[in-house]
Amino acid sequence: MINDVYAQLRSLLMGIAAVYAIAFIAGAVVVIFTCTFVGEFLKFRGPRMVTCPETDEPALVEVDALHAAIGRFAGEKDLRLMSCSRWQASQTCARECLKNWR
């Protein structure tokens, strides 16, 4: 009788331990993913000074950081230019400055 109770208790504790182990691993994956995503987002956030390939003059550009961070996880390196200080001067911008973006 005690052996049966012990076996049931052991089985219950093993099940609980398995649930905790799975939850811990899932939580660790979420934390690693979140930290990596935030790091990618912060890397592309904010305006940057680049040299315009068309005019060889400095230009202040801003990239869509959320799109860039999501794209990195999808395996894409597509960057979207949100703003550029040279857009008022040139309406035919080919966005060549994004090709050398790091």
Z-matrix of the N, CA and C atoms (Angstrom, degrees):
N
C 1 1.445
C 2 1.536 1 111.01
N 3 1.319 2 115.94 1 -46.43
C 4 1.470 3 118.93 2 178.58
C 5 1.521 4 109.51 3 -65.64
N 6 1.317 5 117.36 4 -35.98
C 7 1.461 6 120.15 5 178.30
C 8 1.526 7 111.64 6 -63.87
N 9 1.341 8 116.73 7 -36.75
C 10 1.467 9 120.08 8 177.65
C 11 1.519 10 111.27 9 -66.68
N 12 1.325 11 117.43 10 -43.29
C 13 1.465 12 121.66 11 178.52
C 14 1.526 13 109.31 12 -64.25
N 15 1.335 14 115.60 13 -42.25
C 16 1.467 15 119.89 14 179.03
C 17 1.535 16 110.74 15 -62.07
N 18 1.321 17 117.39 16 -42.76
C 19 1.463 18 121.64 17 -179.55
C 20 1.529 19 110.37 18 -65.26
N 21 1.343 20 117.55 19 -41.16
C 22 1.454 21 120.44 20 178.82
C 23 1.537 22 111.00 21 -66.98
N 24 1.325 23 116.23 22 -41.89
C 25 1.461 24 120.32 23 178.91
C 26 1.525 25 111.03 24 -65.00
N 27 1.323 26 115.59 25 -41.34
C 28 1.464 27 119.24 26 178.10
C 29 1.532 28 111.04 27 -63.70
N 30 1.316 29 117.01 28 -42.02
C 31 1.462 30 121.44 29 178.74
C 32 1.527 31 110.44 30 -62.93
N 33 1.325 32 116.64 31 -42.30
C 34 1.461 33 121.17 32 178.61
C 35 1.530 34 110.51 33 -64.00
N 36 1.311 35 118.29 34 -44.78
C 37 1.463 36 121.74 35 -179.95
C 38 1.528 37 111.73 36 -66.12
N 39 1.306 38 117.98 37 -36.23
C 40 1.466 39 120.98 38 177.11
C 41 1.530 40 110.40 39 -65.90
N 42 1.328 41 116.38 40 -38.70
C 43 1.459 42 120.33 41 177.35
C 44 1.527 43 111.33 42 -64.54
N 45 1.331 44 116.08 43 -43.09
C 46 1.464 45 120.38 44 178.18
C 47 1.526 46 110.17 45 -64.36
N 48 1.327 47 117.39 46 -42.05
C 49 1.463 48 120.81 47 178.99
C 50 1.533 49 110.81 48 -62.90
N 51 1.325 50 117.65 49 -38.37
C 52 1.459 51 121.15 50 178.83
C 53 1.528 52 110.50 51 -65.29
N 54 1.333 53 116.49 52 -40.97
C 55 1.465 54 120.13 53 178.42
C 56 1.524 55 110.13 54 -63.61
N 57 1.328 56 117.34 55 -44.07
C 58 1.461 57 120.52 56 178.51
C 59 1.534 58 111.80 57 -64.28
N 60 1.313 59 117.03 58 -38.37
C 61 1.469 60 120.30 59 179.23
C 62 1.531 61 110.55 60 -65.61
N 63 1.311 62 116.83 61 -43.58
C 64 1.463 63 120.81 62 178.72
C 65 1.524 64 110.27 63 -65.03
N 66 1.333 65 117.56 64 -41.84
C 67 1.465 66 120.91 65 178.44
C 68 1.523 67 110.97 66 -64.29
N 69 1.328 68 117.60 67 -39.26
C 70 1.460 69 121.35 68 178.97
C 71 1.529 70 110.76 69 -64.64
N 72 1.315 71 117.17 70 -44.94
C 73 1.466 72 120.89 71 180.00
C 74 1.532 73 110.31 72 -65.24
N 75 1.333 74 117.30 73 -43.14
C 76 1.464 75 120.27 74 178.41
C 77 1.529 76 110.44 75 -63.52
N 78 1.314 77 117.15 76 -40.38
C 79 1.461 78 120.42 77 177.98
C 80 1.520 79 111.76 78 -64.52
N 81 1.325 80 116.72 79 -40.44
C 82 1.466 81 120.26 80 178.63
C 83 1.524 82 110.93 81 -64.49
N 84 1.315 83 117.28 82 -39.78
C 85 1.466 84 120.87 83 178.02
C 86 1.527 85 110.17 84 -63.74
N 87 1.324 86 117.33 85 -42.89
C 88 1.460 87 121.18 86 179.33
C 89 1.528 88 110.55 87 -63.79
N 90 1.328 89 117.76 88 -42.94
C 91 1.467 90 121.03 89 179.94
C 92 1.530 91 110.59 90 -64.17
N 93 1.323 92 117.51 91 -43.99
C 94 1.470 93 120.97 92 179.45
C 95 1.523 94 110.36 93 -64.19
N 96 1.321 95 117.09 94 -44.27
C 97 1.461 96 121.15 95 178.41
C 98 1.530 97 110.81 96 -61.62
N 99 1.320 98 116.82 97 -45.24
C 100 1.462 99 120.97 98 -178.83
C 101 1.521 100 111.39 99 -64.02
N 102 1.326 101 117.16 100 -44.30
C 103 1.467 102 120.00 101 179.41
C 104 1.531 103 111.01 102 -63.29
N 105 1.311 104 117.20 103 -41.20
C 106 1.461 105 120.89 104 179.01
C 107 1.524 106 110.43 105 -66.07
N 108 1.327 107 117.17 106 -42.73
C 109 1.454 108 121.12 107 179.66
C 110 1.527 109 111.36 108 -63.76
N 111 1.328 110 116.29 109 -44.76
C 112 1.462 111 119.83 110 179.16
C 113 1.525 112 110.46 111 -63.67
N 114 1.330 113 117.11 112 -38.93
C 115 1.459 114 120.60 113 176.97
C 116 1.519 115 112.21 114 -61.96
N 117 1.323 116 117.19 115 -42.65
C 118 1.465 117 120.81 116 177.30
C 119 1.522 118 110.74 117 -65.79
N 120 1.320 119 117.09 118 -40.79
C 121 1.459 120 120.70 119 179.08
C 122 1.528 121 110.49 120 -62.38
N 123 1.323 122 116.94 121 -45.75
C 124 1.461 123 120.45 122 -178.76
C 125 1.524 124 112.15 123 -66.89
N 126 1.329 125 116.31 124 -28.34
C 127 1.460 126 119.80 125 179.06
C 128 1.533 127 111.48 126 -65.78
N 129 1.317 128 117.83 127 -33.81
C 130 1.460 129 121.70 128 -176.69
C 131 1.523 130 113.47 129 -100.01
N 132 1.313 131 118.01 130 -5.54
C 133 1.461 132 121.97 131 -175.39
C 134 1.527 133 111.16 132 -76.72
N 135 1.299 134 115.67 133 144.36
C 136 1.458 135 121.20 134 174.04
C 137 1.518 136 113.34 135 91.03
N 138 1.327 137 115.12 136 161.67
C 139 1.465 138 119.61 137 -179.87
C 140 1.523 139 112.06 138 -74.56
N 141 1.326 140 115.81 139 150.15
C 142 1.470 141 122.43 140 178.79
C 143 1.515 142 109.89 141 -130.76
N 144 1.299 143 114.89 142 146.97
C 145 1.463 144 120.61 143 175.82
C 146 1.525 145 107.47 144 -92.72
N 147 1.321 146 116.56 145 122.51
C 148 1.468 147 122.55 146 177.66
C 149 1.525 148 108.35 147 -129.72
N 150 1.308 149 115.17 148 167.02
C 151 1.457 150 120.50 149 174.23
C 152 1.519 151 107.96 150 -96.76
N 153 1.309 152 115.82 151 123.96
C 154 1.461 153 120.91 152 179.61
C 155 1.530 154 108.48 153 -68.15
N 156 1.336 155 118.63 154 123.40
C 157 1.458 156 120.42 155 -179.43
C 158 1.536 157 113.45 156 -68.02
N 159 1.318 158 117.89 157 -22.48
C 160 1.462 159 120.47 158 -179.76
C 161 1.521 160 112.29 159 -78.27
N 162 1.344 161 116.33 160 -39.34
C 163 1.470 162 120.00 161 -174.39
C 164 1.520 163 113.31 162 -112.62
N 165 1.328 164 117.81 163 -9.15
C 166 1.464 165 123.83 164 -174.40
C 167 1.524 166 112.28 165 55.50
N 168 1.323 167 116.37 166 31.73
C 169 1.452 168 122.51 167 176.06
C 170 1.525 169 108.78 168 -115.05
N 171 1.328 170 117.35 169 155.32
C 172 1.461 171 119.22 170 178.64
C 173 1.527 172 111.78 171 -66.86
N 174 1.325 173 114.56 172 145.24
C 175 1.468 174 120.82 173 177.99
C 176 1.523 175 108.08 174 -141.30
N 177 1.307 176 115.94 175 144.74
C 178 1.453 177 122.43 176 177.71
C 179 1.527 178 107.70 177 -98.44
N 180 1.331 179 116.87 178 115.72
C 181 1.465 180 121.13 179 -177.41
C 182 1.521 181 110.24 180 -120.97
N 183 1.334 182 114.45 181 155.71
C 184 1.454 183 120.74 182 176.44
C 185 1.519 184 108.54 183 -134.23
N 186 1.335 185 115.54 184 131.18
C 187 1.465 186 122.65 185 -177.48
C 188 1.523 187 109.05 186 -100.99
N 189 1.323 188 116.64 187 149.15
C 190 1.462 189 122.02 188 174.30
C 191 1.532 190 107.94 189 -69.78
N 192 1.329 191 116.30 190 98.54
C 193 1.466 192 121.72 191 -172.54
C 194 1.521 193 112.44 192 -67.18
N 195 1.317 194 118.31 193 -38.73
C 196 1.459 195 120.97 194 -179.99
C 197 1.521 196 110.89 195 -64.51
N 198 1.324 197 116.94 196 -45.16
C 199 1.466 198 120.91 197 178.05
C 200 1.534 199 110.81 198 -62.69
N 201 1.319 200 116.44 199 -40.24
C 202 1.458 201 120.08 200 -179.69
C 203 1.528 202 111.53 201 -66.40
N 204 1.330 203 117.48 202 -41.72
C 205 1.464 204 120.90 203 -179.73
C 206 1.521 205 111.39 204 -67.02
N 207 1.322 206 117.11 205 -42.27
C 208 1.468 207 120.13 206 178.06
C 209 1.522 208 109.82 207 -66.68
N 210 1.319 209 116.65 208 -39.71
C 211 1.462 210 120.54 209 179.63
C 212 1.512 211 113.01 210 -63.27
N 213 1.328 212 117.63 211 -34.32
C 214 1.469 213 120.23 212 178.81
C 215 1.520 214 111.03 213 -62.78
N 216 1.337 215 117.39 214 -35.97
C 217 1.463 216 119.89 215 178.74
C 218 1.517 217 111.83 216 -76.07
N 219 1.311 218 117.54 217 -24.27
C 220 1.461 219 121.42 218 177.72
C 221 1.526 220 111.43 219 -86.59
N 222 1.338 221 117.12 220 -2.52
C 223 1.452 222 120.75 221 179.19
C 224 1.512 223 113.86 222 85.89
N 225 1.309 224 117.30 223 9.94
C 226 1.459 225 121.55 224 179.54
C 227 1.519 226 109.70 225 -98.09
N 228 1.302 227 116.05 226 152.14
C 229 1.455 228 120.74 227 174.69
C 230 1.519 229 110.01 228 -119.20
N 231 1.321 230 115.10 229 32.18
C 232 1.455 231 121.76 230 -179.51
C 233 1.524 232 109.28 231 -80.33
N 234 1.333 233 116.31 232 123.68
C 235 1.454 234 121.47 233 177.43
C 236 1.522 235 109.21 234 -113.79
N 237 1.318 236 115.33 235 140.61
C 238 1.461 237 120.93 236 177.00
C 239 1.523 238 108.40 237 -109.81
N 240 1.288 239 115.55 238 128.68
C 241 1.454 240 121.08 239 177.69
C 242 1.524 241 108.40 240 -85.12
N 243 1.332 242 116.64 241 119.59
C 244 1.464 243 120.92 242 -179.74
C 245 1.515 244 111.51 243 -86.89
N 246 1.327 245 116.74 244 -39.99
C 247 1.460 246 119.32 245 -179.61
C 248 1.519 247 110.05 246 -152.46
N 249 1.325 248 114.25 247 154.40
C 250 1.457 249 121.37 248 178.60
C 251 1.522 250 107.97 249 -148.96
N 252 1.313 251 115.84 250 137.41
C 253 1.464 252 119.72 251 -179.25
C 254 1.525 253 111.87 252 -70.50
N 255 1.314 254 118.88 253 -15.23
C 256 1.468 255 122.46 254 -178.70
C 257 1.527 256 112.56 255 -92.36
N 258 1.324 257 118.69 256 -4.44
C 259 1.459 258 120.47 257 -176.39
C 260 1.521 259 113.40 258 -64.35
N 261 1.334 260 117.75 259 -29.43
C 262 1.456 261 118.22 260 178.14
C 263 1.528 262 110.61 261 -68.98
N 264 1.333 263 116.53 262 -32.90
C 265 1.467 264 120.33 263 -177.86
C 266 1.521 265 112.32 264 -82.36
N 267 1.333 266 117.07 265 -30.34
C 268 1.463 267 119.74 266 -175.50
C 269 1.520 268 110.05 267 -132.79
N 270 1.302 269 117.30 268 113.20
C 271 1.459 270 122.00 269 178.35
C 272 1.531 271 112.07 270 -83.30
N 273 1.319 272 117.62 271 -13.02
C 274 1.466 273 121.57 272 -176.66
C 275 1.532 274 111.20 273 -104.94
N 276 1.295 275 117.03 274 39.58
C 277 1.465 276 121.30 275 -178.93
C 278 1.526 277 109.84 276 -66.87
N 279 1.318 278 116.38 277 128.64
C 280 1.465 279 121.19 278 179.60
C 281 1.520 280 112.04 279 -91.70
N 282 1.325 281 117.47 280 -0.94
C 283 1.470 282 124.08 281 179.07
C 284 1.528 283 112.05 282 58.32
N 285 1.307 284 116.14 283 38.01
C 286 1.460 285 122.20 284 179.49
C 287 1.525 286 112.18 285 -68.58
N 288 1.322 287 117.47 286 -21.58
C 289 1.470 288 120.55 287 -178.85
C 290 1.523 289 111.71 288 -65.71
N 291 1.331 290 117.96 289 -20.72
C 292 1.465 291 120.81 290 -179.91
C 293 1.520 292 112.60 291 -75.69
N 294 1.297 293 118.94 292 -19.95
C 295 1.463 294 121.21 293 -177.72
C 296 1.513 295 112.63 294 -67.98
N 297 1.330 296 117.45 295 -29.11
C 298 1.460 297 121.15 296 -179.73
C 299 1.534 298 112.53 297 -101.53
N 300 1.319 299 116.77 298 12.82
C 301 1.454 300 121.26 299 -178.96
C 302 1.520 301 110.48 300 -68.96
N 303 1.320 302 116.43 301 138.97
C 304 1.469 303 119.63 302 179.19
C 305 1.482 304 111.08 303 -118.04
